[in-house]
Amino acid sequence: MENIAYLCYTSYNIVFRVLSYTIMDAKFSEKETANVVREENVKLMSRIAIYEKHDGKAEIPMSGYYKSDYVRMNVLKSVVSATIAFVILAALIVIYNLDYILINLFKIDYKSLGLGIVVLYAVCVLVYWIVARIVYAIRYEKARPNIIEYNQNLKKLQEESQKEILKAMKGVVINDDFIEF
């Protein structure tokens, strides 16, 4: 998969190059200038810009990862967050029951209490891990078709813009779908 930074750069670069050739070159007639920025390219650029502004903010960074890496990274973040939340909650419970703990300092069975806390922590983290794994796998799969369409639109825009630039500069356009440079 192509590098995301390159894809974003190319979409803005293509738009800039097409517009700069139409504005800067005084040799163009009005008819040739209209041909450079065609309606199809404008629609394609609009679709790309809308996607980048809305869904693309969250989905484009996903495309830099394999599914397994993306899911693992976010599950790890979730488990760390669950651990921090569990520790804070346990500390609040201890502070709330501090009077009881100090009064019964020597009567409390710390071994069973510690075992209970460890089991509760393990259950909480396990449930959180399973839910996070499912959620992030679904998010990745939902974003995948949008990213594929985005990459195809960028490729189409780049190809069309290259053709228009060559036409505008009186160059030869070779339409060959089998060779990519």
ZADO-1210 file (C-alpha; in nm, 4 decimals, padded with zeros to 6 digits):
<atoms>
<atom x="00.0000" y="00.0000" z="00.0000" code="MET" pos="1"/>
<atom x="00.1286" y="00.3422" z="-00.0873" code="GLU" pos="2"/>
<atom x="00.2487" y="00.5790" z="00.1760" code="ASN" pos="3"/>
<atom x="-00.0322" y="00.8003" z="00.3071" code="ILE" pos="4"/>
<atom x="00.1801" y="01.1118" z="00.3238" code="ALA" pos="5"/>
<atom x="00.2666" y="01.0650" z="-00.0440" code="TYR" pos="6"/>
<atom x="-00.1001" y="01.0209" z="-00.1353" code="LEU" pos="7"/>
<atom x="-00.2079" y="01.3354" z="00.0478" code="CYS" pos="8"/>
<atom x="00.0853" y="01.5248" z="-00.1015" code="TYR" pos="9"/>
<atom x="-00.0010" y="01.4095" z="-00.4537" code="THR" pos="10"/>
<atom x="-00.3658" y="01.5141" z="-00.4290" code="SER" pos="11"/>
<atom x="-00.2706" y="01.8696" z="-00.3315" code="TYR" pos="12"/>
<atom x="00.0271" y="01.8746" z="-00.5688" code="ASN" pos="13"/>
<atom x="-00.1856" y="01.7684" z="-00.8650" code="ILE" pos="14"/>
<atom x="-00.4445" y="02.0380" z="-00.7993" code="VAL" pos="15"/>
<atom x="-00.1731" y="02.3021" z="-00.7628" code="PHE" pos="16"/>
<atom x="00.0082" y="02.1930" z="-01.0795" code="ARG" pos="17"/>
<atom x="-00.3057" y="02.1850" z="-01.2929" code="VAL" pos="18"/>
<atom x="-00.4171" y="02.5257" z="-01.1733" code="LEU" pos="19"/>
<atom x="-00.0710" y="02.6805" z="-01.2001" code="SER" pos="20"/>
<atom x="-00.0276" y="02.5629" z="-01.5590" code="TYR" pos="21"/>
<atom x="-00.3617" y="02.7115" z="-01.6548" code="THR" pos="22"/>
<atom x="-00.2911" y="03.0461" z="-01.4889" code="ILE" pos="23"/>
<atom x="00.0785" y="03.0938" z="-01.5675" code="MET" pos="24"/>
<atom x="00.0961" y="02.9871" z="-01.9319" code="ASP" pos="25"/>
<atom x="-00.0141" y="03.2776" z="-02.1509" code="ALA" pos="26"/>
<atom x="-00.0198" y="03.0596" z="-02.4666" code="LYS" pos="27"/>
<atom x="-00.3469" y="02.8929" z="-02.3708" code="PHE" pos="28"/>
<atom x="-00.6653" y="03.0066" z="-02.5278" code="SER" pos="29"/>
<atom x="-00.9842" y="03.0051" z="-02.3222" code="GLU" pos="30"/>
<atom x="-01.0936" y="02.6807" z="-02.4867" code="LYS" pos="31"/>
<atom x="-00.7679" y="02.5004" z="-02.3997" code="GLU" pos="32"/>
<atom x="-00.7804" y="02.6298" z="-02.0425" code="THR" pos="33"/>
<atom x="-01.1319" y="02.4931" z="-02.0022" code="ALA" pos="34"/>
<atom x="-01.0073" y="02.1555" z="-02.1225" code="ASN" pos="35"/>
<atom x="-00.7333" y="02.1425" z="-01.8586" code="VAL" pos="36"/>
<atom x="-00.9623" y="02.1653" z="-01.5585" code="VAL" pos="37"/>
<atom x="-01.2401" y="01.9397" z="-01.6709" code="ARG" pos="38"/>
<atom x="-01.5616" y="01.8853" z="-01.4859" code="GLU" pos="39"/>
<atom x="-01.4706" y="01.5219" z="-01.4083" code="GLU" pos="40"/>
<atom x="-01.1491" y="01.6255" z="-01.2388" code="ASN" pos="41"/>
<atom x="-01.3299" y="01.8879" z="-01.0342" code="VAL" pos="42"/>
<atom x="-01.5850" y="01.6297" z="-00.9170" code="LYS" pos="43"/>
<atom x="-01.3069" y="01.3871" z="-00.8340" code="LEU" pos="44"/>
<atom x="-01.1140" y="01.6531" z="-00.6427" code="MET" pos="45"/>
<atom x="-01.4310" y="01.7434" z="-00.4536" code="SER" pos="46"/>
<atom x="-01.4932" y="01.3810" z="-00.3547" code="ARG" pos="47"/>
<atom x="-01.1337" y="01.3460" z="-00.2376" code="ILE" pos="48"/>
<atom x="-01.1464" y="01.6699" z="-00.0370" code="ALA" pos="49"/>
<atom x="-01.4783" y="01.5792" z="00.1280" code="ILE" pos="50"/>
<atom x="-01.3455" y="01.2376" z="00.2273" code="TYR" pos="51"/>
<atom x="-01.0225" y="01.3861" z="00.3645" code="GLU" pos="52"/>
<atom x="-01.2186" y="01.6408" z="00.5670" code="LYS" pos="53"/>
<atom x="-01.4714" y="01.4012" z="00.7212" code="HIS" pos="54"/>
<atom x="-01.4114" y="01.0250" z="00.7389" code="ASP" pos="55"/>
<atom x="-01.0578" y="01.0466" z="00.6118" code="GLY" pos="56"/>
<atom x="-00.9304" y="01.2121" z="00.9300" code="LYS" pos="57"/>
<atom x="-00.9782" y="00.8850" z="01.1173" code="ALA" pos="58"/>
<atom x="-00.9478" y="00.6365" z="00.8329" code="GLU" pos="59"/>
<atom x="-00.6416" y="00.7554" z="00.6429" code="ILE" pos="60"/>
<atom x="-00.4036" y="00.6966" z="00.9378" code="PRO" pos="61"/>
<atom x="-00.5442" y="00.3418" z="00.9636" code="MET" pos="62"/>
<atom x="-00.4208" y="00.2590" z="00.6165" code="SER" pos="63"/>
<atom x="-00.0622" y="00.2882" z="00.7366" code="GLY" pos="64"/>
<atom x="-00.1043" y="-00.0312" z="00.9404" code="TYR" pos="65"/>
<atom x="-00.1811" y="-00.3929" z="00.8716" code="TYR" pos="66"/>
<atom x="-00.5073" y="-00.4984" z="01.0313" code="LYS" pos="67"/>
<atom x="-00.3372" y="-00.7100" z="01.2967" code="SER" pos="68"/>
<atom x="-00.0961" y="-00.4284" z="01.3901" code="ASP" pos="69"/>
<atom x="-00.3758" y="-00.1714" z="01.4090" code="TYR" pos="70"/>
<atom x="-00.5915" y="-00.3965" z="01.6273" code="VAL" pos="71"/>
<atom x="-00.3021" y="-00.4938" z="01.8567" code="ARG" pos="72"/>
<atom x="-00.1873" y="-00.1358" z="01.9029" code="MET" pos="73"/>
<atom x="-00.5337" y="-00.0129" z="01.9958" code="ASN" pos="74"/>
<atom x="-00.6079" y="-00.3154" z="02.2172" code="VAL" pos="75"/>
<atom x="-00.2832" y="-00.2445" z="02.4034" code="LEU" pos="76"/>
<atom x="-00.3908" y="00.1179" z="02.4543" code="LYS" pos="77"/>
<atom x="-00.7277" y="-00.0048" z="02.5795" code="SER" pos="78"/>
<atom x="-00.5736" y="-00.2536" z="02.8246" code="VAL" pos="79"/>
<atom x="-00.3413" y="00.0141" z="02.9618" code="VAL" pos="80"/>
<atom x="-00.6391" y="00.2488" z="03.0014" code="SER" pos="81"/>
<atom x="-00.8390" y="-00.0253" z="03.1759" code="ALA" pos="82"/>
<atom x="-00.5473" y="-00.0906" z="03.4120" code="THR" pos="83"/>
<atom x="-00.5161" y="00.2770" z="03.5011" code="ILE" pos="84"/>
<atom x="-00.8930" y="00.3017" z="03.5557" code="ALA" pos="85"/>
<atom x="-00.8881" y="-00.0109" z="03.7759" code="PHE" pos="86"/>
<atom x="-00.6035" y="00.1252" z="03.9902" code="VAL" pos="87"/>
<atom x="-00.7774" y="00.4616" z="04.0322" code="ILE" pos="88"/>
<atom x="-01.1062" y="00.2906" z="04.1218" code="LEU" pos="89"/>
<atom x="-00.9303" y="00.0616" z="04.3706" code="ALA" pos="90"/>
<atom x="-00.7570" y="00.3603" z="04.5300" code="ALA" pos="91"/>
<atom x="-01.0886" y="00.5435" z="04.5633" code="LEU" pos="92"/>
<atom x="-01.2480" y="00.2374" z="04.7259" code="ILE" pos="93"/>
<atom x="-00.9592" y="00.2113" z="04.9728" code="VAL" pos="94"/>
<atom x="-00.9847" y="00.5818" z="05.0573" code="ILE" pos="95"/>
<atom x="-01.3615" y="00.5562" z="05.0994" code="TYR" pos="96"/>
<atom x="-01.3279" y="00.2555" z="05.3348" code="ASN" pos="97"/>
<atom x="-01.0173" y="00.3788" z="05.5156" code="LEU" pos="98"/>
<atom x="-01.1925" y="00.3966" z="05.8546" code="ASP" pos="99"/>
<atom x="-01.3026" y="00.0343" z="05.8291" code="TYR" pos="100"/>
<atom x="-00.9574" y="-00.0758" z="05.7122" code="ILE" pos="101"/>
<atom x="-00.7790" y="00.1025" z="06.0002" code="LEU" pos="102"/>
<atom x="-01.0205" y="-00.0333" z="06.2620" code="ILE" pos="103"/>
<atom x="-00.9924" y="-00.3909" z="06.1326" code="ASN" pos="104"/>
<atom x="-00.6258" y="-00.3727" z="06.0340" code="LEU" pos="105"/>
<atom x="-00.5333" y="-00.7053" z="06.1965" code="PHE" pos="106"/>
<atom x="-00.8649" y="-00.8842" z="06.1347" code="LYS" pos="107"/>
<atom x="-00.8688" y="-00.8563" z="05.7518" code="ILE" pos="108"/>
<atom x="-00.7608" y="-01.1647" z="05.5537" code="ASP" pos="109"/>
<atom x="-00.5197" y="-00.9944" z="05.3135" code="TYR" pos="110"/>
<atom x="-00.4404" y="-01.3136" z="05.1211" code="LYS" pos="111"/>
<atom x="-00.8015" y="-01.3721" z="05.0114" code="SER" pos="112"/>
<atom x="-00.8550" y="-00.9983" z="04.9599" code="LEU" pos="113"/>
<atom x="-00.5485" y="-00.9777" z="04.7327" code="GLY" pos="114"/>
<atom x="-00.6551" y="-01.2911" z="04.5423" code="LEU" pos="115"/>
<atom x="-01.0039" y="-01.1423" z="04.4955" code="GLY" pos="116"/>
<atom x="-00.8604" y="-00.8163" z="04.3649" code="ILE" pos="117"/>
<atom x="-00.6298" y="-00.9979" z="04.1210" code="VAL" pos="118"/>
<atom x="-00.9167" y="-01.2144" z="03.9910" code="VAL" pos="119"/>
<atom x="-01.1428" y="-00.9097" z="03.9543" code="LEU" pos="120"/>
<atom x="-00.8651" y="-00.7229" z="03.7707" code="TYR" pos="121"/>
<atom x="-00.8055" y="-01.0188" z="03.5382" code="ALA" pos="122"/>
<atom x="-01.1758" y="-01.0495" z="03.4561" code="VAL" pos="123"/>
<atom x="-01.2103" y="-00.6759" z="03.3905" code="CYS" pos="124"/>
<atom x="-00.9052" y="-00.6627" z="03.1661" code="VAL" pos="125"/>
<atom x="-01.0086" y="-00.9791" z="02.9802" code="LEU" pos="126"/>
<atom x="-01.3556" y="-00.8420" z="02.9080" code="VAL" pos="127"/>
<atom x="-01.2103" y="-00.5071" z="02.8060" code="TYR" pos="128"/>
<atom x="-00.9537" y="-00.6818" z="02.5824" code="TRP" pos="129"/>
<atom x="-01.2196" y="-00.8888" z="02.4034" code="ILE" pos="130"/>
<atom x="-01.4505" y="-00.5920" z="02.3467" code="VAL" pos="131"/>
<atom x="-01.1645" y="-00.3706" z="02.2242" code="ALA" pos="132"/>
<atom x="-01.0393" y="-00.6400" z="01.9872" code="ARG" pos="133"/>
<atom x="-01.3840" y="-00.6779" z="01.8303" code="ILE" pos="134"/>
<atom x="-01.4467" y="-00.3017" z="01.8076" code="VAL" pos="135"/>
<atom x="-01.1139" y="-00.2170" z="01.6442" code="TYR" pos="136"/>
<atom x="-01.1322" y="-00.5079" z="01.3994" code="ALA" pos="137"/>
<atom x="-01.4777" y="-00.3911" z="01.2886" code="ILE" pos="138"/>
<atom x="-01.3573" y="-00.0304" z="01.2555" code="ARG" pos="139"/>
<atom x="-01.0676" y="-00.1386" z="01.0362" code="TYR" pos="140"/>
<atom x="-01.2902" y="-00.3514" z="00.8131" code="GLU" pos="141"/>
<atom x="-01.5454" y="-00.0719" z="00.7768" code="LYS" pos="142"/>
<atom x="-01.2756" y="00.1788" z="00.6778" code="ALA" pos="143"/>
<atom x="-01.1015" y="-00.0489" z="00.4299" code="ARG" pos="144"/>
<atom x="-01.3417" y="-00.0024" z="00.1311" code="PRO" pos="145"/>
<atom x="-01.3384" y="00.3751" z="00.1804" code="ASN" pos="146"/>
<atom x="-00.9590" y="00.3822" z="00.1786" code="ILE" pos="147"/>
<atom x="-00.9452" y="00.1662" z="-00.1344" code="ILE" pos="148"/>
<atom x="-01.1882" y="00.4011" z="-00.3109" code="GLU" pos="149"/>
<atom x="-00.9864" y="00.7021" z="-00.1911" code="TYR" pos="150"/>
<atom x="-00.6636" y="00.5550" z="-00.3295" code="ASN" pos="151"/>
<atom x="-00.8324" y="00.4740" z="-00.6610" code="GLN" pos="152"/>
<atom x="-00.9671" y="00.8295" z="-00.6852" code="ASN" pos="153"/>
<atom x="-00.6222" y="00.9718" z="-00.6165" code="LEU" pos="154"/>
<atom x="-00.4717" y="00.7498" z="-00.8827" code="LYS" pos="155"/>
<atom x="-00.7386" y="00.8503" z="-01.1372" code="LYS" pos="156"/>
<atom x="-00.6879" y="01.2171" z="-01.0577" code="LEU" pos="157"/>
<atom x="-00.3133" y="01.1870" z="-01.0918" code="GLN" pos="158"/>
<atom x="-00.3415" y="01.0078" z="-01.4271" code="GLU" pos="159"/>
<atom x="-00.5934" y="01.2573" z="-01.5650" code="GLU" pos="160"/>
<atom x="-00.3898" y="01.5515" z="-01.4455" code="SER" pos="161"/>
<atom x="-00.0735" y="01.4137" z="-01.6036" code="GLN" pos="162"/>
<atom x="-00.2585" y="01.3747" z="-01.9331" code="LYS" pos="163"/>
<atom x="-00.3982" y="01.7274" z="-01.9129" code="GLU" pos="164"/>
<atom x="-00.0588" y="01.8750" z="-01.8298" code="ILE" pos="165"/>
<atom x="00.0997" y="01.6990" z="-02.1247" code="LEU" pos="166"/>
<atom x="-00.1802" y="01.8168" z="-02.3546" code="LYS" pos="167"/>
<atom x="-00.1488" y="02.1715" z="-02.2251" code="ALA" pos="168"/>
<atom x="00.2241" y="02.1688" z="-02.2875" code="MET" pos="169"/>
<atom x="00.1644" y="02.0314" z="-02.6401" code="LYS" pos="170"/>
<atom x="00.3132" y="01.6978" z="-02.5388" code="GLY" pos="171"/>
<atom x="00.2222" y="01.3499" z="-02.6517" code="VAL" pos="172"/>
<atom x="-00.0152" y="01.1494" z="-02.4361" code="VAL" pos="173"/>
<atom x="00.0318" y="00.7751" z="-02.4404" code="ILE" pos="174"/>
<atom x="-00.2644" y="00.5844" z="-02.3026" code="ASN" pos="175"/>
<atom x="-00.1180" y="00.2570" z="-02.1795" code="ASP" pos="176"/>
<atom x="-00.2841" y="00.0836" z="-01.8884" code="ASP" pos="177"/>
<atom x="-00.0151" y="-00.1809" z="-01.8522" code="PHE" pos="178"/>
<atom x="00.2847" y="00.0380" z="-01.7768" code="ILE" pos="179"/>
<atom x="00.3042" y="00.2418" z="-01.4568" code="GLU" pos="180"/>
<atom x="00.5867" y="00.4809" z="-01.3855" code="PHE" pos="181"/>
</atoms>
